[in-house]
Amino acid sequence: MNGKESGQFEAENAVGEPLEDKEKSSECKEEDDVQINTNEELKDFIHNVIVTNASVDMSGLGTETPMINNLDAVTEENNSSLDTCIETHGLASPARSACVSPASSNGGVYTQELLETFGLNLHRIEKDVQRCDRNYWYFTEKENLDKLRNVMCTYVWEHLDIGYMQGMCDLVAPLLVIFNDESLTYACFCHLMERMVENFPNGNAMDCHFANMRSLIQILDSEMYELMHAHGDYTHFYFCYRWFLLDFKRELVYPDVNATWEVIWAAQQVASSHFVLFLALALLETYRDIILSNGMDFTDIIKFFNEMAERHDAQAVLKLARELVLQLQLLIENKFKTR
């Protein structure tokens, strides 16, 4: 069993095609100099404005509607142009297809590639929604599964460049249980993902977490580090992947998830923006004697923590994590005092 089997999730990004291709394929009867100015204004608008409400009417911006010569593309009754679609969603492509926007009351024209990408994401979402925390009472009701699906689909439509990646449902679920409201859950999830998105495969935060864990454990528990290095060298810390990806959500029961997340969020303001590292080390230190006495290798430690999921004493782990923060602070202060 290799390290990445402990929690590596699949990820595929959906990326829109370049705006320049759209501009080349869209031919209008206006004079060339007017078209050039319009396109330049449109590019500036897209780069400087993010429209979070896809139903906002953008028709008053003064851009003229181009004539579409592609027979495969049909606009809506309100004669919405492809420019309006770009202004609303920041998406464009030379290959147009007729589609009423699933996010906008004004509708739009989208590429077949974009629609297929969105459809693939919907398939992934559906699979994860159906198996998300089904043993927890809240998600035994179909109505609440529908809410989870709606929040996830909305996020993916508004963030097609990110797309859906396995594990996102785990981050939405606790928020939905607390709020029991789709709009509030969606808003909070968007803010949560501003920090968490880099943990997923298209970001680079996970490698930083692993590197920082190596440094932290060498400083605070060199004996544990030496054992990990000697027994197959699992100082790559791949077994922590799921911990960092989901902020320990799958390691704890729901009440403890809520408490742990609140501490992580508060710690960014009062202790450390990397408090998750101290939580991970605290989880290891909680079972230090067991790990050392049994001389666990990589396979052993993965199996051990999988079996211990949702059985940890979260309050004790949080307390130990705070103590580790203070311990490191004390070491740093003493180091400066000796200079």
C-alpha positions as CSV (number, residue, x, y, z in Angstrom):
1,M,0.0,0.0,0.0
2,N,1.5,3.3,-1.0
3,G,1.1,6.7,0.7
4,K,-1.3,8.2,-1.7
5,E,-3.9,5.4,-1.2
6,S,-4.6,6.8,2.3
7,G,-6.6,9.6,1.0
8,Q,-5.8,10.8,-2.5
9,F,-8.9,12.0,-4.3
10,E,-9.5,12.4,-8.0
11,A,-9.5,15.9,-9.5
12,E,-10.2,17.2,-13.0
13,N,-10.4,20.9,-13.8
14,A,-12.8,22.4,-16.2
15,V,-11.3,25.3,-18.1
16,G,-13.1,27.6,-20.5
17,E,-11.6,28.2,-24.0
18,P,-9.7,31.5,-24.7
19,L,-11.6,34.7,-25.2
20,E,-9.5,35.5,-28.2
21,D,-10.9,32.6,-30.2
22,K,-14.5,33.8,-29.5
23,E,-13.6,37.2,-30.8
24,K,-12.1,35.8,-34.0
25,S,-15.2,33.7,-34.7
26,S,-17.8,36.4,-33.9
27,E,-18.4,38.5,-37.0
28,C,-20.6,41.5,-36.9
29,K,-21.8,44.1,-39.5
30,E,-20.4,47.0,-37.4
31,E,-17.3,48.8,-38.6
32,D,-14.0,47.3,-37.6
33,D,-12.9,50.1,-35.3
34,V,-16.1,49.9,-33.3
35,Q,-15.8,46.2,-33.0
36,I,-12.2,46.4,-31.7
37,N,-13.2,49.0,-29.1
38,T,-16.1,46.9,-28.0
39,N,-13.9,43.8,-27.6
40,E,-11.2,45.7,-25.6
41,E,-13.9,47.1,-23.3
42,L,-15.3,43.7,-22.8
43,K,-11.9,42.2,-21.9
44,D,-11.2,44.9,-19.4
45,F,-14.6,44.3,-17.9
46,I,-14.1,40.6,-17.5
47,H,-10.7,41.0,-15.9
48,N,-11.8,43.7,-13.4
49,V,-15.3,42.6,-12.4
50,I,-16.5,39.4,-10.9
51,V,-20.2,38.9,-11.1
52,T,-21.4,36.6,-8.3
53,N,-25.0,36.9,-9.1
54,A,-25.4,35.3,-12.5
55,S,-29.0,36.6,-13.0
56,V,-27.9,40.3,-13.0
57,D,-29.0,42.1,-16.1
58,M,-25.8,43.2,-17.9
59,S,-27.5,44.5,-21.1
60,G,-27.1,48.1,-20.2
61,L,-23.3,48.2,-20.7
62,G,-23.6,49.5,-24.2
63,T,-22.2,46.6,-26.1
64,E,-23.9,45.8,-29.3
65,T,-25.3,42.4,-30.1
66,P,-23.3,40.6,-32.8
67,M,-24.9,38.5,-35.5
68,I,-24.3,34.8,-35.0
69,N,-23.6,33.0,-38.3
70,N,-23.1,29.6,-36.7
71,L,-26.3,27.6,-37.6
72,D,-25.7,25.4,-34.5
73,A,-26.1,28.3,-32.2
74,V,-29.5,29.8,-31.3
75,T,-30.1,32.7,-28.8
76,E,-33.1,33.1,-26.6
77,E,-36.2,35.1,-27.2
78,N,-34.7,38.1,-25.6
79,N,-31.9,37.9,-28.2
80,S,-29.2,37.5,-25.6
81,S,-25.7,37.7,-27.2
82,L,-22.7,35.7,-26.6
83,D,-21.1,38.9,-25.2
84,T,-23.8,38.9,-22.5
85,C,-22.9,35.3,-21.7
86,I,-19.2,36.3,-21.3
87,E,-20.0,39.4,-19.2
88,T,-22.2,37.3,-16.9
89,H,-20.0,34.2,-16.5
90,G,-16.6,35.0,-17.9
91,L,-16.8,32.1,-20.4
92,A,-16.5,31.9,-24.1
93,S,-15.6,29.6,-27.0
94,P,-15.7,29.6,-30.8
95,A,-17.8,26.5,-30.9
96,R,-21.3,27.6,-29.8
97,S,-24.3,25.5,-28.7
98,A,-27.8,26.5,-27.9
99,C,-28.5,26.3,-24.1
100,V,-30.6,28.2,-21.7
101,S,-28.3,29.0,-18.7
102,P,-28.9,26.9,-15.7
103,A,-27.8,29.8,-13.6
104,S,-29.2,32.9,-15.2
105,S,-32.8,34.0,-15.9
106,N,-31.5,35.8,-19.0
107,G,-30.0,32.5,-20.3
108,G,-27.0,32.3,-22.6
109,V,-25.1,30.3,-25.2
110,Y,-22.6,27.8,-24.1
111,T,-20.1,25.5,-25.7
112,Q,-20.8,21.7,-26.0
113,E,-17.5,21.2,-24.2
114,L,-18.5,23.4,-21.3
115,L,-21.9,21.5,-21.0
116,E,-20.2,18.2,-21.1
117,T,-17.7,19.3,-18.4
118,F,-20.6,20.5,-16.2
119,G,-22.4,17.2,-16.8
120,L,-19.3,15.2,-15.8
121,N,-19.2,17.2,-12.6
122,L,-22.9,16.6,-11.9
123,H,-22.2,12.9,-12.2
124,R,-19.5,13.0,-9.6
125,I,-21.6,15.1,-7.3
126,E,-24.5,12.7,-7.5
127,K,-22.3,9.8,-6.5
128,D,-20.8,11.5,-3.5
129,V,-24.2,13.0,-2.3
130,Q,-25.7,9.5,-2.2
131,R,-23.0,8.2,0.1
132,C,-22.3,11.3,2.2
133,D,-22.8,10.6,5.9
134,R,-25.8,8.3,5.3
135,N,-25.5,7.0,8.9
136,Y,-26.0,10.5,10.3
137,W,-29.7,11.2,11.0
138,Y,-29.8,14.5,9.0
139,F,-28.8,12.8,5.7
140,T,-31.3,10.0,6.1
141,E,-33.9,12.4,4.7
142,K,-34.1,12.8,0.9
143,E,-35.0,16.5,1.3
144,N,-31.6,17.2,3.0
145,L,-29.7,15.2,0.4
146,D,-31.4,17.5,-2.2
147,K,-30.2,20.5,-0.4
148,L,-26.6,19.1,-0.3
149,R,-26.8,18.4,-4.0
150,N,-28.2,21.9,-4.8
151,V,-25.4,23.7,-2.9
152,M,-22.7,21.6,-4.5
153,C,-24.1,22.0,-8.0
154,T,-24.3,25.8,-7.6
155,Y,-20.8,26.0,-6.4
156,V,-19.5,24.0,-9.3
157,W,-21.4,26.0,-11.9
158,E,-20.0,29.2,-10.5
159,H,-16.5,27.7,-10.2
160,L,-16.1,25.5,-13.3
161,D,-12.4,26.3,-13.3
162,I,-12.2,24.3,-10.1
163,G,-14.9,21.8,-10.7
164,Y,-16.0,19.1,-8.2
165,M,-13.5,17.1,-6.4
166,Q,-14.1,14.2,-4.0
167,G,-14.2,15.5,-0.5
168,M,-16.1,18.7,-1.1
169,C,-19.4,17.2,0.0
170,D,-17.7,16.4,3.3
171,L,-17.0,20.1,3.8
172,V,-20.5,21.2,2.9
173,A,-22.3,18.7,5.1
174,P,-21.4,20.1,8.6
175,L,-22.4,23.6,7.4
176,L,-25.7,22.4,6.1
177,V,-26.5,20.5,9.3
178,I,-25.9,23.7,11.3
179,F,-27.7,26.2,9.0
180,N,-30.3,23.9,7.4
181,D,-30.5,26.6,4.7
182,E,-29.1,26.3,1.2
183,S,-28.2,30.0,0.6
184,L,-26.4,30.4,4.0
185,T,-24.6,27.1,3.5
186,Y,-23.5,28.1,0.0
187,A,-22.2,31.5,1.1
188,C,-20.2,30.0,4.0
189,F,-18.9,27.1,1.9
190,C,-17.6,29.6,-0.7
191,H,-15.6,31.4,2.0
192,L,-14.4,28.2,3.4
193,M,-13.1,27.1,0.0
194,E,-11.1,30.3,-0.3
195,R,-8.8,28.6,2.2
196,M,-9.4,24.9,1.6
197,V,-9.3,24.9,-2.2
198,E,-5.4,24.9,-2.2
199,N,-5.5,21.6,-0.3
200,F,-7.1,19.8,-3.3
201,P,-5.0,18.3,-6.1
202,N,-5.0,21.4,-8.2
203,G,-3.3,23.4,-5.4
204,N,0.0,23.2,-3.7
205,A,-0.9,23.5,0.0
206,M,-0.7,19.8,0.7
207,D,3.0,19.6,-0.1
208,C,3.6,22.5,2.2
209,H,1.6,20.8,5.0
210,F,3.7,17.7,4.7
211,A,7.0,19.6,4.7
212,N,5.9,21.7,7.7
213,M,4.9,18.5,9.6
214,R,8.4,17.1,9.0
215,S,10.0,20.2,10.5
216,L,7.5,20.5,13.3
217,I,7.9,16.9,14.5
218,Q,11.7,17.1,14.3
219,I,11.6,20.1,16.6
220,L,9.0,18.9,19.1
221,D,9.4,15.1,19.1
222,S,12.6,13.9,17.5
223,E,12.2,10.4,18.9
224,M,8.9,9.9,17.1
225,Y,10.5,11.3,13.9
226,E,13.4,8.8,14.2
227,L,11.0,5.9,14.6
228,M,9.0,7.0,11.5
229,H,12.2,7.3,9.6
230,A,13.5,3.9,10.7
231,H,10.4,1.9,10.0
232,G,10.0,2.3,6.3
233,D,10.5,6.1,6.4
234,Y,6.9,7.4,6.3
235,T,8.1,10.9,7.1
236,H,6.4,12.0,3.9
237,F,3.2,12.1,6.1
238,Y,0.9,10.9,3.4
239,F,-1.3,9.3,6.1
240,C,-2.2,12.9,7.1
241,Y,-3.6,13.6,3.7
242,R,-7.3,13.2,4.7
243,W,-6.8,15.2,7.9
244,F,-5.6,18.2,6.1
245,L,-7.9,17.9,3.1
246,L,-11.1,17.9,5.2
247,D,-10.0,19.7,8.4
248,F,-10.3,16.4,10.3
249,K,-13.9,16.0,9.4
250,R,-13.8,12.3,8.8
251,E,-11.8,11.7,12.0
252,L,-14.4,13.1,14.4
253,V,-18.1,12.9,15.1
254,Y,-20.3,15.9,14.2
255,P,-20.3,17.8,17.5
256,D,-16.5,17.5,17.6
257,V,-16.2,18.6,14.0
258,N,-18.0,21.8,14.8
259,A,-15.8,22.5,17.9
260,T,-12.6,21.7,16.0
261,W,-13.5,23.8,13.0
262,E,-14.3,26.8,15.3
263,V,-10.9,26.4,17.0
264,I,-9.1,26.3,13.6
265,W,-10.9,29.4,12.4
266,A,-10.3,31.3,15.7
267,A,-6.7,30.2,15.8
268,Q,-6.0,32.1,12.5
269,Q,-6.6,35.3,14.5
270,V,-5.1,34.5,17.9
271,A,-2.5,31.7,17.5
272,S,-1.5,30.5,14.1
273,S,-2.9,30.3,10.6
274,H,-1.2,26.8,10.5
275,F,-3.0,25.4,13.6
276,V,-4.0,22.3,11.6
277,L,-0.4,21.3,11.8
278,F,-0.5,21.3,15.6
279,L,-3.7,19.4,15.5
280,A,-2.2,16.8,13.3
281,L,0.8,16.5,15.6
282,A,-1.4,16.4,18.6
283,L,-3.4,13.5,17.1
284,L,-0.1,11.6,16.6
285,E,1.2,12.5,20.1
286,T,-2.1,11.2,21.6
287,Y,-1.2,7.7,20.6
288,R,2.6,8.2,20.9
289,D,3.2,5.3,23.3
290,I,1.1,2.9,21.2
291,I,3.0,3.9,18.0
292,L,6.4,3.6,19.6
293,S,5.8,0.4,21.6
294,N,4.5,-1.4,18.5
295,G,7.1,0.0,16.2
296,M,4.4,0.9,13.6
297,D,5.3,1.2,10.0
298,F,3.4,3.1,7.3
299,T,0.8,0.4,6.7
300,D,0.2,-0.1,10.4
301,I,-0.3,3.6,11.1
302,I,-2.8,4.0,8.2
303,K,-4.8,1.0,9.5
304,F,-4.6,2.3,13.0
305,F,-6.0,5.7,12.3
306,N,-8.6,4.4,9.9
307,E,-9.9,2.2,12.8
308,M,-9.8,5.1,15.2
309,A,-11.8,7.4,13.0
310,E,-14.7,9.0,15.0
311,R,-13.4,7.5,18.3
312,H,-10.9,10.2,19.2
313,D,-11.2,12.4,22.3
314,A,-11.4,15.7,20.5
315,Q,-11.2,17.9,23.5
316,A,-8.0,16.2,24.7
317,V,-6.5,16.6,21.2
318,L,-7.5,20.2,21.0
319,K,-5.9,20.9,24.4
320,L,-2.7,19.1,23.4
321,A,-2.6,21.1,20.2
322,R,-2.7,24.4,22.2
323,E,0.0,23.1,24.4
324,L,2.2,22.3,21.4
325,V,1.7,25.9,20.1
326,L,2.8,27.2,23.5
327,Q,5.7,24.8,23.5
328,L,7.0,26.0,20.2
329,Q,6.5,29.7,21.2
330,L,8.5,29.1,24.3
331,L,11.4,27.5,22.3
332,I,11.4,30.5,19.9
333,E,11.4,33.0,22.8
334,N,14.2,31.1,24.6
335,K,16.3,31.0,21.4
336,F,16.0,34.8,21.0
337,K,16.9,35.4,24.7
338,T,20.1,33.4,24.4
339,R,21.3,35.6,21.5
